[in-house]
Amino acid sequence: MAEQPAPMFNGPAGGDNDTLAGLSAKERRMAQRRCIAEDKEWNLALVEKLSELCLRVVVANFEKSPKLNGIPSKHRERVLSSISINLPLTIAAPLIPDESYWKRRAAAHFKNCDPSLSNNTRAVGNGVGGFGGGLMGVTPLVSLDKAALAMKTPKLGSPEYSVGSLEDIWMGFGNPPTTETAIASAADAVDAMKPDSASGGGLDVPGLGFAVSSNSRRTSTVGMGTPEKPTSKGSDKSSKYTPMPASTSGKWKSIFFEHHIQNLVESFCPKKIGLEQLQELQKELRLAAPFLTRLDLRQLKPTEPMEGEVVKATDPPPDHLDIGLVLGELVYLKYMKLYYGVRDCGMNFSWKLFGMTLTDCGFLATALKCTMNLETLVIQASNIDNDRARLISSALLENKTVQKLDLSHNKIGCAGARGLAKVLASSNCLLTHLDISNNHIKQVGAHSLGKALQVNSSLIHLNLRMNRLGDDGGADFCSCLTKVVSLSTATKPPATGMDGNLSKGAAHHVASVLCSLDMASNGLGMDTVQALCVLLKKGGRNLRYLDFSCNKLGEVNPKSNMNGPGFKMNGAGRTQPAGKNDNEVAGKLLFEAVSQNKYITHFDLRVTDLSMEHLIAIKGIIAENSQQ
């Protein structure tokens, strides 16, 4: 049997005042005390405050009438914690800057969206629907249904930044720009976006039969067509909403739009007929532009064939989405990573699905000529050959923003390396990081890059690992670098004539600012060791990081020394000097050279067949240099 409620005393309003007349003040308070039943259903319902009723109405009708600025600050957080996370972005993006809302929305829609992990992980959509709920101890204004209660928000990852490899540290690609990085204001960005009339010519794409004009590129429309900002206090006047630059927006808001646009572009499949889907994508890009500084695209789907079209095995590979449309809308973008390929293709695998076509390269080259804030461009494993590398290089000659370029794991040969060398040798070169590892560069390409570094004053990090330089190419490159690495940064510039050109007899070399050099796995040998020793003895103040691992440094180049005196062929087919231990000679030369260098702080000589005694001695010298 349910427990009966305790008797309630009505107090002065329901009883006789004479009853309380003879009581003291304490007894009077005890007599007027209200009794609360243990079973709450027996108690009378309290009247809700008017503010609670108003907030409930605001939350229920927020999508129809988005009003946020007029809400007092003490109630603002409760409204943001209760409104739906599935609001249309046309309403939420310009109206809600609060981090709490975007954190709740990002965590519900994506996995691994922790800001500390956003630099090296990608969010994956988990299909979780939106629901209103409390956050950070705030009481929700709307109740959760059973389906929403069953859904669990993905647990956020560790706040520690995990470094994938040593290259992520010294090359700088493991730490792309974050939302805290300062960028230009919206007005300055729009002015900077105007293409230079002197460089507005078309780009001739070889093999296509047409020219891609840079003037035909669609200009950005950020700030156009955006909804008006609601006004507070019931005013009928409304001012035009101006999007905030990405530097001023919150990091959770930027993370949400980064993952949102990433999923949209990766799932977009271009069609030969019809522009409806492309226009919808452009609207989403235009809406996210003020809040987006980084974009990592793990796949780009090829163009779909027309209905009824028969695809033959001899047909050329299909093109992909025009990346110029993405760069044209995302004007605040500072970091872009592209992969021209398809993920999870399954039984539909075909080599035609992978690789950048000449048309794709033409689109990218046209867009690079007009970028406003793009500083880092990464295009890996996209079958970029010499022709495509030269197209990209021609665009970089007119680019004024790109500072880090990663074209690793492609098919760039000596001709493509000469194109990149031309970029490095240009007077307006801004490249500080260049990663062309795992390509097909040989001695001629290494010679071109070495010559370009003699007149370059911007490149800090160069990665040439896993190429095909050979012993001759490595020696040639180190010899070219020796001429400039020892020059002081205070060296007086060469004299110029009245026309601005170098005077007759003036030196063309400039002081090298190269800080790190990676030439691992290039088939280097004794000739490279001798040139490297000369480079180390020069004592360049800036060059501090060297990686020559996975090279048989004691092996003599058969092509250059096999006919020399005192050489013979051993049983394994390797040429070596008679009566000498190559590894001991190479180790001794490197030890003597490192002993005369006070600035080198990292020298990787693993898997080089050098003796352990010399490796330990060199390591000790490097440790002493690091402590200075």
NUDO-878834 format. One line per field, with one value per residue (C-alpha): residue number from 0; chain; x, y, z. Coordinates in Angstrom, 2 decimals, decimal comma. Last residue first. Layout:
<rs>
n = NUM;...
chain = A;...
u = X;...
v = Y;...
w = Z;...
</rs>
This chain:
<rs>
n = 627;626;625;624;623;622;621;620;619;618;617;616;615;614;613;612;611;610;609;608;607;606;605;604;603;602;601;600;599;598;597;596;595;594;593;592;591;590;589;588;587;586;585;584;583;582;581;580;579;578;577;576;575;574;573;572;571;570;569;568;567;566;565;564;563;562;561;560;559;558;557;556;555;554;553;552;551;550;549;548;547;546;545;544;543;542;541;540;539;538;537;536;535;534;533;532;531;530;529;528;527;526;525;524;523;522;521;520;519;518;517;516;515;514;513;512;511;510;509;508;507;506;505;504;503;502;501;500;499;498;497;496;495;494;493;492;491;490;489;488;487;486;485;484;483;482;481;480;479;478;477;476;475;474;473;472;471;470;469;468;467;466;465;464;463;462;461;460;459;458;457;456;455;454;453;452;451;450;449;448;447;446;445;444;443;442;441;440;439;438;437;436;435;434;433;432;431;430;429;428;427;426;425;424;423;422;421;420;419;418;417;416;415;414;413;412;411;410;409;408;407;406;405;404;403;402;401;400;399;398;397;396;395;394;393;392;391;390;389;388;387;386;385;384;383;382;381;380;379;378;377;376;375;374;373;372;371;370;369;368;367;366;365;364;363;362;361;360;359;358;357;356;355;354;353;352;351;350;349;348;347;346;345;344;343;342;341;340;339;338;337;336;335;334;333;332;331;330;329;328;327;326;325;324;323;322;321;320;319;318;317;316;315;314;313;312;311;310;309;308;307;306;305;304;303;302;301;300;299;298;297;296;295;294;293;292;291;290;289;288;287;286;285;284;283;282;281;280;279;278;277;276;275;274;273;272;271;270;269;268;267;266;265;264;263;262;261;260;259;258;257;256;255;254;253;252;251;250;249;248;247;246;245;244;243;242;241;240;239;238;237;236;235;234;233;232;231;230;229;228;227;226;225;224;223;222;221;220;219;218;217;216;215;214;213;212;211;210;209;208;207;206;205;204;203;202;201;200;199;198;197;196;195;194;193;192;191;190;189;188;187;186;185;184;183;182;181;180;179;178;177;176;175;174;173;172;171;170;169;168;167;166;165;164;163;162;161;160;159;158;157;156;155;154;153;152;151;150;149;148;147;146;145;144;143;142;141;140;139;138;137;136;135;134;133;132;131;130;129;128;127;126;125;124;123;122;121;120;119;118;117;116;115;114;113;112;111;110;109;108;107;106;105;104;103;102;101;100;99;98;97;96;95;94;93;92;91;90;89;88;87;86;85;84;83;82;81;80;79;78;77;76;75;74;73;72;71;70;69;68;67;66;65;64;63;62;61;60;59;58;57;56;55;54;53;52;51;50;49;48;47;46;45;44;43;42;41;40;39;38;37;36;35;34;33;32;31;30;29;28;27;26;25;24;23;22;21;20;19;18;17;16;15;14;13;12;11;10;9;8;7;6;5;4;3;2;1;0
chain = A;A;A;A;A;A;A;A;A;A;A;A;A;A;A;A;A;A;A;A;A;A;A;A;A;A;A;A;A;A;A;A;A;A;A;A;A;A;A;A;A;A;A;A;A;A;A;A;A;A;A;A;A;A;A;A;A;A;A;A;A;A;A;A;A;A;A;A;A;A;A;A;A;A;A;A;A;A;A;A;A;A;A;A;A;A;A;A;A;A;A;A;A;A;A;A;A;A;A;A;A;A;A;A;A;A;A;A;A;A;A;A;A;A;A;A;A;A;A;A;A;A;A;A;A;A;A;A;A;A;A;A;A;A;A;A;A;A;A;A;A;A;A;A;A;A;A;A;A;A;A;A;A;A;A;A;A;A;A;A;A;A;A;A;A;A;A;A;A;A;A;A;A;A;A;A;A;A;A;A;A;A;A;A;A;A;A;A;A;A;A;A;A;A;A;A;A;A;A;A;A;A;A;A;A;A;A;A;A;A;A;A;A;A;A;A;A;A;A;A;A;A;A;A;A;A;A;A;A;A;A;A;A;A;A;A;A;A;A;A;A;A;A;A;A;A;A;A;A;A;A;A;A;A;A;A;A;A;A;A;A;A;A;A;A;A;A;A;A;A;A;A;A;A;A;A;A;A;A;A;A;A;A;A;A;A;A;A;A;A;A;A;A;A;A;A;A;A;A;A;A;A;A;A;A;A;A;A;A;A;A;A;A;A;A;A;A;A;A;A;A;A;A;A;A;A;A;A;A;A;A;A;A;A;A;A;A;A;A;A;A;A;A;A;A;A;A;A;A;A;A;A;A;A;A;A;A;A;A;A;A;A;A;A;A;A;A;A;A;A;A;A;A;A;A;A;A;A;A;A;A;A;A;A;A;A;A;A;A;A;A;A;A;A;A;A;A;A;A;A;A;A;A;A;A;A;A;A;A;A;A;A;A;A;A;A;A;A;A;A;A;A;A;A;A;A;A;A;A;A;A;A;A;A;A;A;A;A;A;A;A;A;A;A;A;A;A;A;A;A;A;A;A;A;A;A;A;A;A;A;A;A;A;A;A;A;A;A;A;A;A;A;A;A;A;A;A;A;A;A;A;A;A;A;A;A;A;A;A;A;A;A;A;A;A;A;A;A;A;A;A;A;A;A;A;A;A;A;A;A;A;A;A;A;A;A;A;A;A;A;A;A;A;A;A;A;A;A;A;A;A;A;A;A;A;A;A;A;A;A;A;A;A;A;A;A;A;A;A;A;A;A;A;A;A;A;A;A;A;A;A;A;A;A;A;A;A;A;A;A;A;A;A;A;A;A;A;A;A;A;A;A;A;A;A;A;A;A;A;A;A;A;A;A;A;A;A;A;A;A;A;A;A;A;A;A;A;A;A;A;A;A;A;A;A;A;A;A;A;A;A;A;A;A;A;A;A;A
u = 76,87;75,20;74,23;77,81;79,05;76,43;77,48;81,09;80,06;78,00;81,00;83,10;80,39;79,99;83,77;84,11;81,05;82,63;80,73;78,41;75,99;72,95;72,64;74,66;72,22;74,02;72,21;73,72;76,15;77,43;80,98;82,48;86,17;85,60;82,85;85,41;87,92;85,21;83,84;87,24;87,94;84,58;85,08;88,57;87,44;84,50;86,68;89,18;92,24;94,44;93,12;90,60;87,03;84,76;81,83;81,01;80,47;83,77;85,84;86,75;90,09;91,31;94,89;94,83;91,49;89,24;86,59;86,57;83,72;81,36;82,15;81,36;83,37;81,56;82,36;79,25;76,92;73,80;70,87;71,47;72,81;70,66;72,10;70,72;72,73;73,48;73,15;76,67;78,41;81,68;83,55;84,91;81,48;81,18;84,68;83,77;80,58;82,53;84,76;81,82;79,92;82,80;82,94;79,35;75,75;73,01;70,23;68,69;69,07;69,79;68,04;69,33;68,52;69,24;69,75;70,22;72,90;74,69;74,40;76,40;76,38;79,82;80,57;82,93;80,87;78,25;75,07;71,96;70,06;70,31;72,80;75,05;74,95;77,58;77,26;75,72;78,05;78,23;76,45;74,77;78,25;79,22;80,23;77,22;77,64;80,38;79,97;76,41;77,58;80,12;77,49;75,17;77,90;79,01;75,44;74,83;78,05;77,34;73,82;71,03;68,24;65,69;64,75;65,63;65,81;64,29;65,27;64,62;65,60;65,04;64,90;68,17;68,59;71,46;73,76;70,74;69,75;73,08;72,55;69,02;70,23;73,08;70,66;68,38;71,24;72,43;69,08;65,58;63,04;60,87;60,74;61,47;60,58;60,01;60,71;60,37;61,27;59,82;59,33;61,05;60,80;64,31;63,93;66,57;64,31;61,56;64,05;65,24;61,66;61,58;64,99;63,67;60,78;63,22;65,37;62,51;59,32;57,36;55,54;56,03;56,87;55,57;55,52;55,75;56,02;56,17;53,29;52,14;53,28;52,71;53,88;56,92;54,85;52,58;55,50;56,64;53,22;53,29;56,88;55,86;52,98;55,24;57,94;55,61;53,06;51,57;49,40;51,30;51,55;50,31;50,97;50,64;51,47;51,21;47,85;46,80;45,74;46,08;45,91;48,66;48,08;44,55;45,77;48,34;45,72;43,32;46,14;47,24;43,72;43,65;47,01;45,63;46,50;46,69;44,46;41,05;42,55;44,47;41,20;39,55;35,78;35,97;36,74;37,13;37,82;39,68;39,95;42,87;44,23;45,40;45,49;46,68;45,88;47,12;46,54;42,91;41,49;40,14;38,21;35,99;38,64;40,71;37,76;36,81;40,47;40,48;38,42;37,00;38,64;39,47;38,95;41,90;42,28;40,13;41,89;40,04;36,75;33,93;30,60;28,38;24,71;24,38;27,42;30,60;31,22;34,18;36,81;36,51;39,05;40,42;42,15;41,42;42,99;41,80;43,12;42,24;38,43;36,12;35,49;35,21;32,55;29,55;31,27;32,30;28,74;27,36;30,02;29,00;25,37;26,41;28,41;25,45;23,16;25,69;24,44;26,24;29,82;29,39;31,76;31,54;31,54;32,14;35,62;34,47;31,55;33,45;36,30;33,88;32,28;35,60;37,08;33,78;33,67;37,33;36,95;34,03;35,98;38,95;36,93;36,73;39,15;41,85;39,25;38,20;34,77;31,92;30,23;26,47;24,57;22,79;19,20;16,68;13,37;14,53;13,02;15,69;18,30;19,14;19,46;22,46;21,42;21,96;24,96;24,45;27,85;30,39;32,72;32,05;35,38;36,37;35,74;38,71;38,32;41,10;43,62;42,97;43,44;44,71;43,55;44,91;45,25;48,68;50,58;48,54;49,03;48,31;46,57;47,82;46,95;50,49;50,95;47,39;48,05;45,12;42,87;42,97;45,18;42,41;39,94;42,43;43,15;39,45;38,94;41,85;45,15;46,11;47,29;47,79;45,46;43,34;46,14;48,85;50,21;52,41;53,55;54,71;57,48;60,28;62,30;59,58;57,28;60,40;61,20;58,02;54,39;54,50;51,57;50,21;48,83;45,20;44,25;41,17;37,59;35,07;32,40;28,99;26,74;23,35;20,84;19,64;18,87;16,70;14,85;13,93;15,83;14,02;14,23;15,63;18,90;20,62;24,20;26,87;29,43;26,93;23,24;21,45;19,63;19,83;21,45;21,82;24,90;26,02;29,58;31,33;35,09;37,34;40,89;44,04;47,41;46,77;43,33;44,74;45,10;41,83;39,96;37,86;38,61;35,12;32,58;28,89;28,29;31,72;31,49;28,05;28,92;32,17;30,36;27,82;30,37;32,67;30,23;30,26;26,60;24,88;26,90;27,39;24,20;21,60;23,05;24,44;20,93;20,38;21,26;22,92;19,51;19,17;19,59;23,20;23,09;19,95;21,43;24,64;22,73;20,70;23,25;24,41;21,01;19,32;19,09;22,01;20,56;17,43;16,90;13,15;12,06;15,09;14,97;11,29;11,50;14,61;13,07;9,82;11,67;13,68;10,48;8,93;12,06;12,17;8,54;9,38;7,58;4,67;5,28;3,24;1,42;2,92;1,32;3,22;6,47;6,09;8,23;5,75;6,95;5,65;5,44;6,67;4,19;4,04;7,82;8,13;5,58;7,41;10,62;8,85;7,13;3,58;0,66;-0,93;-0,48;-3,86;-5,51;-4,63;-7,03;-6,11;-5,85;-3,73;-2,06;-0,64;-2,19;-0,58;-0,12;-0,81;1,80;1,02;-0,18;2,32;1,26;0,00
v = 23,64;20,47;19,35;19,71;17,41;14,80;14,98;14,36;11,31;9,92;10,22;8,16;5,54;5,24;5,03;2,17;0,36;0,11;1,55;-0,74;2,17;0,71;3,65;6,78;9,46;12,72;15,13;18,15;19,50;22,90;22,42;20,70;19,76;16,46;15,66;15,68;13,47;10,96;10,95;10,17;7,45;5,78;5,80;4,30;1,64;0,72;0,45;-1,90;-1,74;-4,36;-3,86;-1,09;-2,36;-3,31;-5,55;-8,64;-10,86;-12,67;-9,51;-7,30;-5,48;-1,93;-0,68;1,59;2,92;1,05;0,21;3,74;5,68;2,93;0,63;3,28;2,37;0,90;2,26;4,42;1,52;3,65;2,96;6,09;9,37;11,69;15,11;17,81;20,87;22,93;26,55;27,42;25,69;24,22;23,89;20,64;19,06;19,82;18,51;15,33;15,05;15,18;12,32;10,33;10,84;9,35;6,42;5,34;6,50;4,15;6,60;5,11;8,15;11,58;13,76;17,32;19,72;23,39;24,88;28,64;28,86;32,16;33,36;32,36;34,42;35,91;39,15;39,00;41,37;43,07;41,24;42,75;45,70;47,82;50,21;47,34;45,02;44,06;40,71;40,67;41,19;38,06;38,47;35,10;33,62;31,44;27,92;26,21;27,99;26,20;22,96;22,56;22,01;19,42;17,68;17,38;16,04;13,47;12,27;12,05;10,14;7,66;7,00;9,54;7,00;8,26;6,84;9,98;13,40;15,51;19,18;21,49;25,18;26,54;30,36;31,80;29,97;30,85;27,91;25,78;25,81;24,28;21,43;20,83;20,66;18,27;16,01;15,90;14,91;12,26;10,49;11,38;8,56;9,39;8,14;11,50;14,80;16,79;20,51;22,82;26,55;27,45;31,20;31,65;35,21;35,34;32,03;29,36;27,19;27,28;26,38;23,49;22,23;22,12;20,43;17,82;17,13;16,48;14,29;12,04;12,47;9,25;9,82;8,83;12,37;15,58;17,62;21,40;23,88;27,66;28,30;31,96;34,00;31,61;32,71;30,41;27,83;27,51;26,57;24,06;22,39;21,99;20,70;18,10;17,00;16,44;14,73;12,27;12,67;9,23;10,37;8,80;12,07;15,58;17,90;21,67;23,96;27,76;28,50;32,04;33,78;31,29;32,71;30,94;27,72;27,45;27,31;24,66;22,57;22,64;21,79;18,91;17,52;17,78;16,04;13,20;12,59;8,97;6,13;5,04;4,02;1,27;-0,55;-2,02;-2,44;-5,57;-3,46;0,26;0,92;4,17;5,93;7,91;11,38;12,11;15,72;17,52;21,19;23,60;27,36;27,69;31,16;31,52;28,26;29,09;29,32;26,53;24,14;25,23;25,00;21,37;20,53;17,17;14,20;13,14;9,69;7,53;7,22;4,65;1,47;-0,77;0,45;2,14;1,87;4,91;4,12;6,77;9,00;7,88;9,07;11,38;10,03;10,08;12,04;10,37;11,13;14,85;16,75;20,34;23,03;26,69;26,56;28,90;31,70;29,18;26,93;28,63;29,04;25,40;24,30;26,48;25,17;21,60;22,39;23,97;20,87;18,63;20,66;20,99;18,33;16,34;15,01;14,03;14,51;12,12;13,88;11,53;12,87;16,46;16,15;14,15;16,65;19,57;18,25;17,25;20,71;22,36;20,60;21,25;24,96;25,22;23,37;25,67;28,81;31,52;34,47;32,88;31,51;34,99;36,06;36,20;39,61;39,55;42,39;44,47;44,01;46,59;45,32;45,59;43,12;43,52;41,66;41,57;38,51;38,43;38,35;35,17;34,79;35,41;36,93;36,91;34,53;34,63;33,43;33,86;31,20;30,54;31,78;34,32;31,55;30,18;26,48;26,04;23,32;20,38;18,05;16,53;19,37;21,73;25,33;27,62;30,87;34,32;36,35;36,82;40,52;41,25;39,93;38,00;39,62;37,38;39,76;42,35;39,78;38,63;42,17;42,75;39,45;39,98;38,25;35,12;34,38;30,75;29,83;27,73;25,30;25,12;21,70;19,90;16,59;18,34;20,18;18,38;18,07;16,80;14,78;13,24;11,63;9,64;9,58;12,15;11,82;15,03;14,31;15,21;11,52;10,74;11,78;9,11;8,75;10,01;7,16;6,64;4,77;8,00;9,40;6,46;6,67;10,31;13,06;15,78;19,44;22,25;20,51;21,13;22,34;20,18;20,50;19,60;18,77;17,19;17,90;15,24;14,87;11,58;9,41;8,28;7,60;9,95;9,46;12,23;12,20;11,99;13,76;17,41;16,96;14,99;17,83;19,32;16,08;15,05;11,35;10,32;12,54;13,49;13,59;14,92;17,68;18,83;18,89;20,73;23,10;24,00;24,46;26,55;29,43;31,21;30,54;32,82;32,64;28,85;27,77;29,17;28,27;25,18;23,83;22,74;19,13;19,71;20,56;23,27;22,25;23,04;26,32;27,42;26,58;28,43;31,59;31,76;33,58;35,61;37,15;36,21;39,03;37,79;34,34;34,50;31,96;32,06;28,97;26,90;28,14;27,37;24,68;26,25;29,72;28,30;26,47;29,59;31,58;29,01;28,92;32,73;32,84;30,69;27,43;27,16;24,38;21,21;20,18;17,24;13,81;12,74;13,48;10,43;11,36;14,08;17,61;19,33;23,13;25,04;27,63;26,06;25,83;29,49;30,47;28,34;30,23;33,62;32,72;31,47;33,09;34,65;31,71;30,11;33,50;33,91;31,09;28,88;28,85;31,93;31,92;28,46;25,66;22,89;19,75;16,26;13,73;11,94;8,36;5,62;3,42;0,00
w = -27,53;-26,33;-29,83;-31,06;-28,30;-29,23;-32,88;-31,87;-29,84;-32,72;-35,03;-32,61;-32,23;-36,01;-36,50;-34,05;-35,45;-38,87;-41,80;-43,76;-44,40;-42,64;-40,23;-40,94;-39,75;-38,94;-36,65;-34,86;-37,48;-36,36;-35,10;-38,16;-38,10;-36,29;-38,79;-41,61;-39,77;-38,86;-42,41;-43,89;-41,32;-41,93;-45,70;-45,40;-42,94;-45,16;-48,23;-46,65;-48,84;-50,55;-54,03;-54,43;-54,87;-57,74;-56,86;-58,95;-55,93;-56,50;-56,38;-59,32;-59,16;-58,74;-58,41;-61,43;-62,64;-65,04;-62,43;-61,09;-62,69;-63,73;-60,81;-58,18;-55,12;-52,14;-48,70;-48,54;-49,09;-48,64;-46,31;-44,24;-45,60;-43,48;-42,66;-40,34;-39,30;-42,42;-41,31;-40,13;-43,02;-41,79;-45,06;-43,66;-43,93;-47,65;-48,36;-46,51;-48,54;-51,81;-50,62;-49,31;-52,57;-54,53;-52,09;-52,58;-52,84;-54,06;-53,28;-50,15;-47,88;-49,33;-46,73;-46,33;-43,50;-42,85;-46,30;-45,87;-48,57;-49,04;-52,61;-55,69;-58,87;-58,32;-60,15;-63,14;-65,22;-63,13;-62,33;-63,86;-62,39;-65,54;-63,96;-63,02;-60,05;-57,52;-55,85;-52,37;-49,39;-47,31;-43,98;-44,28;-44,39;-47,30;-46,32;-47,89;-51,22;-53,18;-51,25;-52,54;-56,09;-54,94;-52,81;-55,83;-58,12;-55,54;-55,05;-58,79;-59,42;-56,63;-57,80;-57,88;-58,20;-55,67;-52,27;-50,30;-51,90;-49,09;-48,99;-46,03;-45,77;-49,28;-49,35;-50,68;-53,98;-56,33;-55,60;-54,75;-58,42;-59,44;-56,98;-58,25;-61,85;-60,93;-59,05;-62,08;-64,35;-61,86;-61,48;-60,25;-60,44;-57,39;-53,80;-52,16;-53,78;-50,57;-50,82;-47,82;-47,84;-51,23;-51,69;-55,07;-56,42;-57,92;-59,73;-59,12;-56,97;-59,61;-62,34;-60,20;-60,05;-63,85;-63,95;-61,51;-63,89;-66,72;-64,45;-63,46;-61,47;-61,07;-57,76;-54,12;-52,93;-54,46;-51,23;-51,60;-48,73;-49,25;-51,66;-51,58;-54,59;-57,49;-60,94;-61,12;-59,24;-62,28;-64,53;-61,92;-61,84;-65,61;-65,40;-62,83;-65,04;-68,03;-65,95;-64,24;-61,46;-60,85;-57,91;-55,00;-53,04;-53,76;-50,79;-51,13;-48,20;-48,15;-49,79;-48,79;-51,99;-54,81;-58,34;-60,29;-58,38;-59,80;-63,40;-62,51;-60,73;-63,68;-66,09;-63,86;-63,88;-67,68;-67,91;-65,81;-62,17;-61,12;-60,04;-61,31;-64,65;-62,87;-62,41;-59,34;-59,50;-57,33;-54,27;-54,91;-51,23;-51,83;-55,17;-56,57;-57,20;-53,68;-52,58;-49,44;-49,01;-46,33;-46,14;-47,29;-46,68;-50,25;-50,16;-53,16;-55,88;-54,34;-54,63;-58,15;-59,18;-58,08;-61,15;-60,11;-61,79;-65,33;-66,77;-67,84;-71,62;-73,44;-74,57;-72,12;-73,50;-71,62;-73,43;-72,99;-72,33;-69,66;-69,77;-68,04;-64,47;-63,92;-61,55;-57,75;-55,76;-52,63;-49,36;-49,51;-46,59;-46,30;-43,96;-43,41;-43,28;-41,35;-43,86;-46,75;-45,24;-46,88;-50,23;-50,21;-49,43;-52,22;-54,63;-53,85;-54,62;-57,92;-58,83;-58,06;-60,33;-63,16;-65,53;-68,20;-68,00;-64,38;-61,47;-58,50;-55,12;-52,18;-51,44;-51,90;-49,48;-46,88;-46,76;-46,71;-43,52;-41,97;-42,40;-41,52;-38,17;-37,45;-38,19;-35,79;-33,16;-33,69;-33,13;-35,78;-35,74;-37,91;-40,31;-41,29;-40,05;-42,51;-42,93;-42,30;-43,92;-41,29;-40,22;-39,08;-37,78;-34,17;-31,75;-29,11;-31,14;-34,83;-37,01;-39,36;-42,95;-44,87;-47,16;-50,87;-51,38;-48,52;-50,29;-54,01;-55,30;-58,91;-61,51;-63,72;-67,26;-66,74;-66,09;-69,53;-70,12;-73,67;-76,04;-78,01;-75,06;-75,62;-74,09;-71,90;-72,98;-70,05;-70,86;-70,11;-67,04;-65,83;-66,56;-65,58;-62,10;-60,79;-58,17;-55,10;-53,16;-53,03;-51,71;-49,10;-47,93;-47,36;-45,57;-43,22;-43,76;-41,89;-38,34;-37,46;-34,59;-36,94;-37,42;-40,05;-40,92;-38,42;-39,89;-43,04;-41,17;-42,93;-39,73;-37,44;-39,68;-41,24;-37,90;-38,14;-37,12;-34,39;-32,00;-30,54;-27,07;-26,49;-26,56;-28,56;-28,03;-27,17;-29,78;-28,60;-27,65;-29,23;-27,11;-25,54;-28,97;-29,83;-26,53;-26,98;-25,24;-23,31;-24,19;-22,06;-21,32;-17,98;-18,40;-16,77;-19,57;-22,26;-22,07;-24,97;-28,18;-30,83;-34,19;-35,99;-35,75;-39,21;-38,12;-40,53;-40,42;-39,19;-40,47;-38,44;-38,62;-37,92;-36,34;-33,44;-30,92;-32,16;-31,33;-34,32;-34,10;-35,20;-36,86;-36,58;-32,84;-31,85;-34,47;-33,32;-29,62;-30,28;-32,60;-29,91;-27,15;-29,36;-29,68;-33,06;-33,89;-36,43;-39,66;-39,64;-37,85;-40,25;-43,67;-41,98;-41,58;-37,96;-37,34;-33,98;-32,57;-29,95;-26,33;-25,41;-27,31;-25,46;-22,09;-22,95;-23,87;-20,65;-18,46;-21,47;-21,99;-25,29;-27,83;-29,91;-30,41;-32,54;-35,29;-36,03;-37,94;-36,92;-33,34;-32,85;-30,14;-28,59;-28,36;-26,95;-24,21;-23,42;-23,00;-20,67;-18,56;-18,40;-17,25;-14,29;-13,90;-11,41;-8,97;-9,24;-6,04;-4,26;-4,23;-7,38;-5,57;-3,34;-0,34;0,50;1,17;4,31;4,35;7,36;8,72;12,16;12,36;11,44;14,15;16,70;15,98;16,16;19,42;19,52;21,35;18,29;15,97;16,72;16,84;13,17;12,32;9,39;5,59;4,84;8,25;7,76;5,78;7,74;5,65;6,84;5,67;2,46;2,66;1,88;-0,94;0,00
</rs>
